[in-house]
Every structure is written in C-alpha cells, then in structure tokens.
Amino acid sequence: MDPHDTQRPGRVDLWRRRSGFVLAPLAFWAAWVAAAALAAPAQRLAAVLAAVIVLWVTEALPMAMTAFLGVAVAVALGVAPAAVAFAPFADPLIFVFIGTFMLAKAILFHGLDRRFALAILGLRMVGARPARLLAAYAGVACVVSMWISNTATTAMMFPIGLSLLAALERHGTALPPAFAAALLLANSFGASIGGLGTPVGTPPNLIGIGFIRRELDVALPFFSWMLLGVPVVVLLLGWAVWGLGRAGARDPELLTAAARHIAAERAALGPWTRGQVNTVVAFGTTVFFWVLPGLLALVLGDAHPVHRSLAAVLPESVVALFGATLLFVLPTDLERHEFTLPWSEAVTIDWWIVFLYGGGIALGTLAFQTGLAEALGRGLTGMLGVRGPFGLLCCATAFAAILSETTSNTASANMIVPTVIAFARSAGIDPLLPAIGATMGASLGFMLPVSTPCNAIVYGSGRIPLPFMIRRGLSLDVMGVIVIVAVLWLLGPLVV
C-alpha cells in the first residue's frame, strides 16, 4: 500500500508535498556546488541523491517514481551506464518481495488472516481479562505482520477492534475512554513491531539486508535474522502491551459481550475452504525451506556440506518464487480450471515497494561505486565524535528511528543504511552491527499519525487522542532503540 493512498492529505501534508517541487531543485544545485571538489561522477550523483532525498521526505512524487527518476537522471548525467545503474532492479531480493507479496495476497484473498485472528481472540484464556484481550489483539497483529504487510495487517485487524468496542457499547458496558485508544493502538504498535521479526516482515529489513550483502559481502540468512529479530519483537511487544494495559480497563466482567461477539464472528466463518488449505500448504512449505538452512547450520555447522549445498540451491528468493508458484498449481476447482490465487489478484501486489527497493539499492550502489559514500563517510567522521562500535550502533539506531518519524520507513532505510556503512568504514569501525541497527531502527516511529500508515489507519477512528498516541509512541520509540541496541550488542556477535 502506497503511503500516498492511506488517507486524504491534510493542509500541512499538502504544503509539504508541494514544497518538494521547489526544494528538490534547490537541493540539487546546492549539492552540486558543495561537492565540486569530488570527481565528476560523485559530484553529479551527490546532486541527484540530494534531490531524491528531498522528494522522498516531502513525498512530492510517488516514492517509487522518485526512485526511478533518480536512477534515470544518474544515467543521463553520465554517472554510470544504464546496464550498470539498473542492474539492482534484478537483485535476488527483488524476487523475495514478489514471492512474499503473492503469498500474502493469497492469505488476504482467502480470509486466512481473519480466521487466525478470531481463533486467537476466541481462546478462553484470552477472554478472561481486559488486559489479556489487549495483549492477544496486539499479539495477533504482531505475528501476522511478521509475514504480510504491516499496513495490510493493521487494516485487517482494525474493523475487528472496532467491532469489539461496538459490541461492548451495544450491551451497555461503560468503557473507560482510554481503553478504546489503547486497544486500537495495540493493533498499530503490534503490527509495526512484528515486522522486525523476519526478513520479509517489513521492506526496510530486506533493504538493509541487501545493502549488507552487496557492500559488506555478509549474508544474513532467514533464520539468522530471526535469531536477532524475534527477541527484539518479544521484548518490545511486552513493553508496548504493558504500557497500553496500564491505560486499559481492569474489570473482568467487561468482556462478556466481546466474548459473545467473537464467538459469533467465528461461527460465521464456516468450515475451512479448499483455497485456505492450499494457502496454508504453500505458505508453510515456503517458511519451512526459508528456515531449514539456518536450522541445519545451527545443528551441523556453517561449514557442513549439506548446509552449504542447500543454501546454494535454495536461497530465499528461489524459495519465495517456488512458494508463490504453488498458489497457481494447487487447484480449488479443476473442472473450472481455478487455482488458489487468481492472476487478477496476484498482479495487485504492492509493486511500488518492489520498485522503490530497486531504486534505493541502485542509488546506494552507485554511491559506493563512484566514491561518494567514502567521501560522505570521511566528512561525517570529522563532524561526529563517534569513535567506537557501540557508540555508532547507538547513534545509527537512534537516528534511523528519528528519521522514520518524519518520512517513510522504506525511504529511511534507503537513506540511512548506506550512510552508516560509509561512516563506519571511514572511522575504521566494523559496519555490520550498526547497519543492522539502522535497518531495525528504520521500522520504529510510533509517535505520530504520519509516522507510519499503521498509525494513520487507527488514528482515523477518532478514538485516539493525539497526546495519548504521542506519549505511548515516544515511550515505545525510546525503548525500541534501547532493546535493539542491547539485543544486537549481546547476541549479534554470536549470530553474525
């Protein structure tokens, strides 16, 4: 889902977007002049990147088109030949995006996400206390968003939350005003946090992994990322639920109406369909082969020939495409030649993220090839006082989190990760952990409705006071930086 389409822009957003058409040319000219001492390709690319960053932050153009435009202008200015500049659009991780999005589309198309959510919310132990309902609601959003879009997860869980609140109010239950706000924010926060758990959970993860693989020649397999991401998710979700639960209701009798409503909704789903079973098979097979190489490495060791052979022939991109292909092979009605995912649905995946990823990787790669990244790293080394790896990890994670409050998480990752790598190299610091920290930090940003489409969706309910979102979001941002830094510093050397 493109951020441009999440809601109608307000007056401030409208002026922000219009300002990009003025500020982008000015940024282009200013960077061209400031980089005059660099070699011609680096100078020209600096100007292009400055304009692209302004367009990304202001969202004057659709973000994917900005990425396309940046690469095209770089070619037109002679920074690199077209074949070199556009090569990252065929990066293997592009096909992880495509395969994963098609699997997610099948889950949404057949209603598996809703079936799973209602099954968890309908557990007897969940309905016993309001705090447990809130925790389960956040937990479902978190787990689902580890595999499909955070925005799609929030959009799917949003009407469930509203219907729960309506059922309570319809039966005359006196709800504390903060309970509704806490319940809906549990959806948004849970979905954003869950994306950190897997490489495919949110686009910034794959963007960071791509830069790390290309520039540092370090592979971060699916299982290795989960060894770092899942502890972050568990700790951060616990903090979010605890903070929101303090504002929620505590009366055990409060949820009697909600339990009846959930039971009725589950009954209305009916039995499992053939399409749902097929989707589970395709999704389960994909996840199994994503995780299997990492498990083998854990048991047999990285150097074992079985692990090396399997990792070579079944990288994440190939597994994602095989899994997506199963959706077009497993039938739902052979007589009518119907299969699990109609092509008309498959082509509606979030192509803009695929294109934005390709453009961001292309521009970042050109920055290293032209020497611009190295020059930027040297300049930042002189400006900032960071000298050690721990300090850089803290700064990279915190800066990415701050940037994600003002612009798209995806654009934040495209901007901050290559900058952190360049800075670390210039300062003589191992860039791996700071780059991972910046990647994860780019998925934070919980304070404002504009920070992420997830926040915008739930804020649109009119039930969340802005000061409430800011307070809870700021607390989660700060704790997010602390948790990411702590987990990476303690577990990072053991995993990567």
C-alpha positions as CSV (number, residue, x, y, z in Angstrom):
1,M,0.0,0.0,0.0
2,D,1.5,3.3,-1.1
3,P,1.7,5.9,1.7
4,H,0.1,8.3,-0.7
5,D,-3.1,6.3,-0.6
6,T,-3.5,5.8,3.2
7,Q,-5.7,8.9,3.7
8,R,-6.6,12.2,2.1
9,P,-3.8,14.7,2.7
10,G,-4.4,17.5,5.2
11,R,-3.4,21.1,4.6
12,V,0.0,20.6,6.2
13,D,0.7,17.4,4.2
14,L,-0.4,19.2,1.0
15,W,2.1,22.0,1.6
16,R,4.8,19.6,2.5
17,R,4.4,17.7,-0.8
18,R,4.2,20.9,-2.9
19,S,7.3,22.2,-1.2
20,G,9.2,19.3,-2.7
21,F,8.9,20.7,-6.2
22,V,10.7,23.8,-5.1
23,L,13.2,22.3,-2.6
24,A,14.3,19.4,-4.7
25,P,15.9,21.6,-7.5
26,L,17.5,23.8,-4.8
27,A,18.9,20.8,-3.1
28,F,20.3,19.5,-6.4
29,W,22.0,22.8,-7.1
30,A,23.3,23.2,-3.5
31,A,24.8,19.6,-3.5
32,W,26.3,20.2,-7.0
33,V,28.2,23.2,-5.6
34,A,29.1,21.7,-2.3
35,A,30.5,18.6,-4.0
36,A,32.6,20.5,-6.5
37,A,35.9,19.0,-5.1
38,L,34.8,15.5,-5.9
39,A,35.3,13.5,-9.1
40,A,32.6,14.4,-11.7
41,P,30.5,11.1,-11.3
42,A,30.5,11.5,-7.5
43,Q,29.6,15.2,-7.7
44,R,26.7,14.5,-10.1
45,L,25.4,11.7,-8.0
46,A,25.6,13.8,-4.9
47,A,23.2,16.3,-6.6
48,V,20.9,13.6,-7.7
49,L,20.8,12.0,-4.2
50,A,20.1,15.3,-2.5
51,A,17.1,15.9,-4.8
52,V,15.9,12.3,-4.3
53,I,16.1,12.6,-0.5
54,V,14.0,15.8,-0.6
55,L,11.4,14.2,-2.8
56,W,11.2,11.2,-0.6
57,V,10.9,13.2,2.6
58,T,8.3,15.6,1.1
59,E,6.6,12.9,-0.9
60,A,6.1,15.3,-3.7
61,L,6.1,12.4,-6.2
62,P,5.1,8.8,-5.6
63,M,8.1,7.3,-3.8
64,A,8.6,4.6,-6.4
65,M,8.7,7.1,-9.3
66,T,11.2,9.2,-7.3
67,A,13.5,6.1,-7.2
68,F,13.0,5.5,-10.9
69,L,13.7,9.2,-11.7
70,G,16.9,9.3,-9.6
71,V,18.4,6.3,-11.4
72,A,17.3,7.7,-14.8
73,V,18.8,11.1,-14.1
74,A,22.1,9.5,-12.9
75,V,22.3,7.7,-16.2
76,A,21.5,10.8,-18.2
77,L,24.3,12.7,-16.3
78,G,26.8,10.0,-17.1
79,V,27.2,8.7,-13.6
80,A,27.0,5.1,-14.9
81,P,25.8,3.2,-17.9
82,A,22.2,2.1,-17.9
83,A,23.0,-1.6,-17.7
84,V,25.0,-0.9,-14.5
85,A,22.7,1.6,-12.9
86,F,19.5,-0.6,-13.4
87,A,21.1,-3.9,-12.5
88,P,19.9,-3.8,-8.9
89,F,16.4,-4.0,-10.1
90,A,17.2,-7.7,-10.8
91,D,18.7,-8.2,-7.4
92,P,17.6,-11.6,-5.9
93,L,15.9,-9.9,-3.0
94,I,13.5,-8.3,-5.5
95,F,12.1,-11.7,-6.0
96,V,11.8,-12.3,-2.3
97,F,9.5,-9.3,-2.3
98,I,7.4,-10.6,-5.2
99,G,7.0,-14.1,-3.9
100,T,6.2,-13.0,-0.4
101,F,3.7,-10.4,-1.6
102,M,1.9,-13.1,-3.6
103,L,1.7,-15.4,-0.6
104,A,0.4,-12.5,1.5
105,K,-2.2,-11.7,-1.2
106,A,-3.4,-15.3,-1.1
107,I,-3.7,-15.1,2.7
108,L,-5.8,-12.0,2.5
109,F,-7.8,-13.2,-0.5
110,H,-9.0,-16.4,1.3
111,G,-9.5,-14.7,4.6
112,L,-6.9,-16.7,6.5
113,D,-5.7,-13.7,8.4
114,R,-9.2,-13.1,9.8
115,R,-9.7,-16.7,10.7
116,F,-6.4,-16.8,12.5
117,A,-7.1,-13.6,14.4
118,L,-10.5,-14.6,15.6
119,A,-9.2,-18.1,16.6
120,I,-6.7,-16.5,18.9
121,L,-9.1,-13.8,20.3
122,G,-11.6,-16.5,20.9
123,L,-9.4,-18.6,23.3
124,R,-11.0,-19.0,26.7
125,M,-7.9,-17.7,28.5
126,V,-7.8,-14.6,26.3
127,G,-11.4,-13.5,27.2
128,A,-10.8,-13.8,31.0
129,R,-9.3,-10.3,31.5
130,P,-9.4,-7.0,29.5
131,A,-5.6,-6.9,29.7
132,R,-5.4,-10.3,28.1
133,L,-7.7,-9.3,25.3
134,L,-5.5,-6.3,24.6
135,A,-2.4,-8.4,24.7
136,A,-3.9,-11.0,22.4
137,Y,-5.1,-8.3,20.0
138,A,-1.6,-6.9,19.8
139,G,0.0,-10.3,19.6
140,V,-2.2,-11.4,16.7
141,A,-1.3,-8.2,14.8
142,C,2.4,-8.8,15.6
143,V,2.5,-12.5,14.4
144,V,0.6,-11.8,11.3
145,S,2.7,-8.8,10.3
146,M,5.9,-11.0,10.5
147,W,4.7,-12.5,7.2
148,I,2.5,-9.9,5.5
149,S,2.4,-6.1,5.2
150,N,2.2,-4.2,8.4
151,T,-0.3,-1.9,6.7
152,A,-2.5,-4.8,5.5
153,T,-2.3,-6.4,8.9
154,T,-3.5,-3.2,10.6
155,A,-6.2,-2.7,8.1
156,M,-7.4,-6.3,8.6
157,M,-7.4,-6.1,12.4
158,F,-8.9,-2.5,12.6
159,P,-12.5,-3.5,11.9
160,I,-12.2,-6.4,14.3
161,G,-11.1,-3.9,17.1
162,L,-13.9,-1.5,16.2
163,S,-16.5,-4.3,16.2
164,L,-15.3,-5.5,19.6
165,L,-15.7,-2.0,21.0
166,A,-19.1,-1.6,19.4
167,A,-20.3,-5.0,20.8
168,L,-19.3,-3.8,24.3
169,E,-21.0,-0.5,23.9
170,R,-24.1,-2.1,22.4
171,H,-24.5,-4.2,25.5
172,G,-24.4,-1.1,27.8
173,T,-20.8,-1.6,29.0
174,A,-19.2,1.5,30.4
175,L,-15.9,1.6,28.7
176,P,-13.1,3.8,30.1
177,P,-12.2,6.3,27.3
178,A,-8.5,5.2,27.4
179,F,-9.5,1.5,26.8
180,A,-10.6,2.1,23.2
181,A,-7.5,4.2,22.4
182,A,-5.3,1.5,24.0
183,L,-7.0,-1.3,22.1
184,L,-6.7,0.3,18.7
185,L,-3.1,1.4,19.3
186,A,-2.3,-2.2,20.3
187,N,-3.2,-3.1,16.7
188,S,-0.9,-0.4,15.1
189,F,2.0,-0.9,17.5
190,G,1.8,-4.7,17.4
191,A,1.8,-4.7,13.6
192,S,4.8,-2.4,13.3
193,I,6.8,-4.3,15.9
194,G,6.0,-7.7,14.3
195,G,7.7,-6.6,11.1
196,L,11.0,-6.7,12.8
197,G,10.9,-10.4,13.4
198,T,11.6,-11.8,9.9
199,P,13.4,-10.6,6.8
200,V,10.1,-10.4,5.0
201,G,8.2,-8.7,7.8
202,T,8.7,-5.2,6.5
203,P,10.5,-3.7,3.5
204,P,13.3,-2.0,5.5
205,N,14.6,-5.4,6.6
206,L,15.2,-6.6,3.0
207,I,16.6,-3.2,2.1
208,G,19.2,-3.4,4.9
209,I,20.0,-7.0,4.2
210,G,20.5,-6.1,0.5
211,F,23.0,-3.3,1.3
212,I,24.8,-5.5,3.8
213,R,25.2,-8.3,1.3
214,R,26.3,-6.1,-1.5
215,E,28.6,-3.7,0.3
216,L,29.9,-5.9,3.2
217,D,29.7,-9.3,1.5
218,V,27.9,-10.7,4.5
219,A,24.8,-12.9,4.1
220,L,22.0,-12.7,6.7
221,P,20.0,-15.9,6.2
222,F,16.4,-16.0,7.2
223,F,17.0,-18.0,10.4
224,S,19.9,-15.8,11.5
225,W,17.8,-12.6,11.1
226,M,15.0,-14.3,13.2
227,L,17.6,-15.1,16.0
228,L,18.1,-11.3,16.3
229,G,14.6,-10.0,15.3
230,V,12.4,-12.3,17.4
231,P,14.0,-11.3,20.8
232,V,13.6,-7.7,19.8
233,V,9.9,-8.3,18.9
234,V,9.2,-10.2,22.2
235,L,10.8,-7.5,24.4
236,L,9.3,-4.6,22.5
237,L,5.8,-6.1,22.3
238,G,5.9,-6.8,26.0
239,W,6.8,-3.2,26.8
240,A,4.0,-1.9,24.4
241,V,1.4,-4.2,25.9
242,W,2.4,-3.3,29.5
243,G,2.2,0.4,28.7
244,L,-1.1,0.3,27.0
245,G,-2.5,-2.1,29.5
246,R,-2.0,0.4,32.3
247,A,-4.4,2.7,30.5
248,G,-7.0,-0.1,29.8
249,A,-9.9,-1.4,31.8
250,R,-9.4,-3.9,34.6
251,D,-13.0,-5.2,35.2
252,P,-13.1,-8.9,34.4
253,E,-16.9,-8.6,33.6
254,L,-16.2,-6.1,30.9
255,L,-15.6,-8.7,28.2
256,T,-18.7,-10.8,28.4
257,A,-20.2,-9.1,25.4
258,A,-16.9,-9.2,23.5
259,A,-16.6,-12.9,24.0
260,R,-20.1,-13.5,22.6
261,H,-19.3,-11.3,19.6
262,I,-16.1,-13.1,18.8
263,A,-17.8,-16.5,19.1
264,A,-20.5,-15.3,16.6
265,E,-17.9,-14.0,14.2
266,R,-16.0,-17.3,14.3
267,A,-19.2,-19.2,13.6
268,A,-19.9,-17.0,10.6
269,L,-16.6,-18.0,9.0
270,G,-17.9,-21.5,8.4
271,P,-15.6,-24.5,7.6
272,W,-12.2,-24.2,6.0
273,T,-12.2,-23.8,2.2
274,R,-10.0,-25.5,-0.3
275,G,-8.3,-22.2,-1.0
276,Q,-7.5,-21.7,2.6
277,V,-6.0,-25.2,3.0
278,N,-3.9,-24.7,-0.2
279,T,-2.6,-21.4,1.0
280,V,-1.5,-22.9,4.3
281,V,0.3,-25.6,2.4
282,A,2.1,-23.1,0.1
283,F,2.9,-20.7,3.0
284,G,4.0,-23.5,5.3
285,T,6.3,-25.0,2.7
286,T,7.9,-21.7,2.0
287,V,8.6,-20.9,5.6
288,F,10.0,-24.4,6.2
289,F,12.6,-24.0,3.4
290,W,13.4,-20.4,4.5
291,V,14.2,-21.6,8.0
292,L,15.7,-25.1,7.2
293,P,19.2,-23.9,6.1
294,G,19.6,-21.9,9.3
295,L,18.5,-24.8,11.5
296,L,21.0,-27.1,9.7
297,A,23.7,-24.6,10.2
298,L,22.8,-24.5,13.9
299,V,22.9,-28.3,14.2
300,L,25.7,-29.2,11.7
301,G,27.7,-26.0,11.5
302,D,28.1,-23.4,8.7
303,A,30.9,-25.4,7.0
304,H,28.9,-28.7,6.7
305,P,28.4,-29.7,3.0
306,V,24.7,-30.4,3.5
307,H,24.1,-26.8,4.8
308,R,26.2,-25.2,2.1
309,S,24.6,-27.2,-0.7
310,L,21.1,-26.4,0.4
311,A,21.8,-22.7,1.0
312,A,23.3,-22.5,-2.5
313,V,20.4,-24.2,-4.4
314,L,17.6,-22.8,-2.3
315,P,18.3,-19.1,-1.4
316,E,15.4,-17.1,0.0
317,S,14.5,-15.7,-3.4
318,V,14.1,-19.1,-5.1
319,V,12.1,-20.5,-2.2
320,A,9.8,-17.4,-2.3
321,L,9.2,-18.0,-6.1
322,F,8.6,-21.7,-5.6
323,G,6.1,-20.9,-2.8
324,A,4.3,-18.4,-4.9
325,T,4.2,-20.8,-7.8
326,L,2.3,-23.3,-5.6
327,L,-0.5,-20.9,-5.5
328,F,-1.0,-21.3,-9.2
329,V,-0.5,-25.1,-9.1
330,L,-2.8,-26.2,-6.2
331,P,-6.3,-26.3,-7.6
332,T,-9.5,-25.1,-5.9
333,D,-11.8,-26.3,-8.8
334,L,-10.2,-28.4,-11.5
335,E,-13.4,-28.6,-13.6
336,R,-13.4,-24.8,-13.9
337,H,-9.6,-24.6,-14.1
338,E,-9.5,-22.4,-11.0
339,F,-6.4,-22.4,-8.7
340,T,-5.6,-21.0,-5.3
341,L,-4.7,-17.4,-6.4
342,P,-6.2,-15.9,-9.5
343,W,-3.8,-13.9,-11.6
344,S,-6.1,-10.9,-11.4
345,E,-5.4,-10.8,-7.7
346,A,-1.7,-11.6,-8.0
347,V,-0.9,-8.6,-10.1
348,T,-2.4,-6.2,-7.5
349,I,0.6,-6.7,-5.1
350,D,2.5,-3.7,-3.8
351,W,4.7,-3.2,-6.9
352,W,5.6,0.3,-5.6
353,I,7.7,-1.2,-2.8
354,V,9.4,-3.5,-5.3
355,F,10.3,-0.5,-7.5
356,L,11.3,1.6,-4.5
357,Y,13.6,-1.1,-3.2
358,G,15.3,-1.5,-6.6
359,G,15.8,2.3,-7.0
360,G,17.1,2.7,-3.5
361,I,19.6,-0.2,-3.9
362,A,20.7,1.2,-7.3
363,L,21.4,4.7,-5.9
364,G,23.2,3.3,-2.9
365,T,25.3,1.0,-5.0
366,L,26.3,3.9,-7.3
367,A,27.2,5.9,-4.2
368,F,29.8,3.3,-3.3
369,Q,31.0,2.8,-6.9
370,T,31.6,6.5,-7.5
371,G,33.4,7.1,-4.2
372,L,30.6,9.4,-3.0
373,A,29.8,7.1,0.0
374,E,33.5,7.1,1.0
375,A,33.7,10.9,0.8
376,L,30.5,11.2,2.8
377,G,31.9,8.9,5.4
378,R,35.0,10.9,5.8
379,G,33.0,14.1,6.2
380,L,30.8,12.6,8.8
381,T,33.7,11.2,10.7
382,G,35.1,14.7,11.1
383,M,31.7,16.2,12.2
384,L,30.6,13.5,14.7
385,G,32.5,12.4,17.7
386,V,31.6,8.7,17.4
387,R,34.7,6.5,17.6
388,G,33.7,3.1,18.9
389,P,31.4,0.4,17.6
390,F,28.9,0.6,20.5
391,G,28.6,4.4,20.1
392,L,28.0,4.1,16.4
393,L,25.4,1.3,16.9
394,C,23.5,3.6,19.3
395,C,23.7,6.6,17.0
396,A,22.7,4.7,13.9
397,T,19.7,3.1,15.6
398,A,18.5,6.3,17.2
399,F,19.0,8.4,14.0
400,A,17.0,5.9,11.9
401,A,14.2,5.9,14.5
402,I,14.1,9.7,14.4
403,L,14.1,9.8,10.6
404,S,11.3,7.3,10.5
405,E,9.1,9.7,12.4
406,T,9.2,12.2,9.5
407,T,9.3,10.0,6.4
408,S,8.5,6.5,5.1
409,N,10.3,3.7,6.9
410,T,11.3,2.3,3.5
411,A,12.8,5.6,2.4
412,S,14.5,5.9,5.8
413,A,16.3,2.6,5.3
414,N,17.4,3.5,1.8
415,M,18.9,6.7,3.2
416,I,20.4,5.7,6.5
417,V,21.8,2.2,5.9
418,P,24.4,3.1,3.2
419,T,25.3,6.2,5.1
420,V,26.1,4.2,8.2
421,I,28.2,1.7,6.3
422,A,30.2,4.5,4.7
423,F,30.7,6.3,8.0
424,A,31.8,3.1,9.8
425,R,34.3,2.3,7.1
426,S,35.8,5.8,7.2
427,A,36.0,5.6,11.0
428,G,37.6,2.2,10.9
429,I,34.6,0.5,12.7
430,D,33.0,-2.8,11.7
431,P,29.8,-1.6,10.0
432,L,27.8,-4.8,10.3
433,L,26.0,-4.3,13.7
434,P,25.5,-0.5,13.1
435,A,24.0,-1.3,9.7
436,I,21.6,-3.9,11.2
437,G,20.7,-1.4,14.0
438,A,19.9,1.3,11.4
439,T,17.8,-1.2,9.5
440,M,15.7,-2.1,12.5
441,G,15.6,1.5,13.7
442,A,14.0,2.5,10.4
443,S,11.0,0.4,11.4
444,L,10.3,2.3,14.6
445,G,8.4,5.6,14.5
446,F,5.3,5.3,16.7
447,M,4.6,8.8,17.8
448,L,2.5,10.5,15.1
449,P,-0.3,9.6,12.7
450,V,2.1,10.4,9.8
451,S,4.9,8.3,11.1
452,T,3.5,5.1,9.5
453,P,0.3,4.1,7.6
454,C,-0.5,1.8,10.6
455,N,-0.8,4.8,12.9
456,A,-2.7,6.7,10.3
457,I,-5.3,3.9,10.0
458,V,-6.1,3.6,13.7
459,Y,-5.9,7.4,14.3
460,G,-8.7,7.8,11.7
461,S,-11.1,6.1,14.1
462,G,-11.3,9.4,16.1
463,R,-11.0,7.4,19.3
464,I,-7.3,8.1,19.9
465,P,-6.3,11.5,21.3
466,L,-3.1,12.8,19.7
467,P,-1.4,13.4,23.1
468,F,-2.1,9.8,24.1
469,M,-0.5,8.5,20.8
470,I,2.5,10.8,21.2
471,R,3.1,9.7,24.9
472,R,2.8,6.0,24.2
473,G,4.7,6.3,20.9
474,L,7.6,8.2,22.4
475,S,7.9,5.6,25.1
476,L,8.0,2.9,22.5
477,D,10.5,4.7,20.3
478,V,12.9,5.1,23.2
479,M,12.5,1.5,24.4
480,G,12.8,0.3,20.8
481,V,16.2,1.9,20.4
482,I,17.4,0.5,23.8
483,V,16.1,-3.0,23.0
484,I,17.6,-3.1,19.5
485,V,21.0,-1.9,20.7
486,A,21.0,-4.3,23.7
487,V,20.0,-7.4,21.6
488,L,22.4,-6.6,18.8
489,W,25.3,-5.9,21.1
490,L,24.7,-9.1,23.2
491,L,23.5,-11.5,20.5
492,G,24.9,-10.0,17.3
493,P,28.5,-11.4,17.7
494,L,27.0,-14.9,18.4
495,V,24.7,-14.9,15.4
496,V,26.6,-13.0,12.7
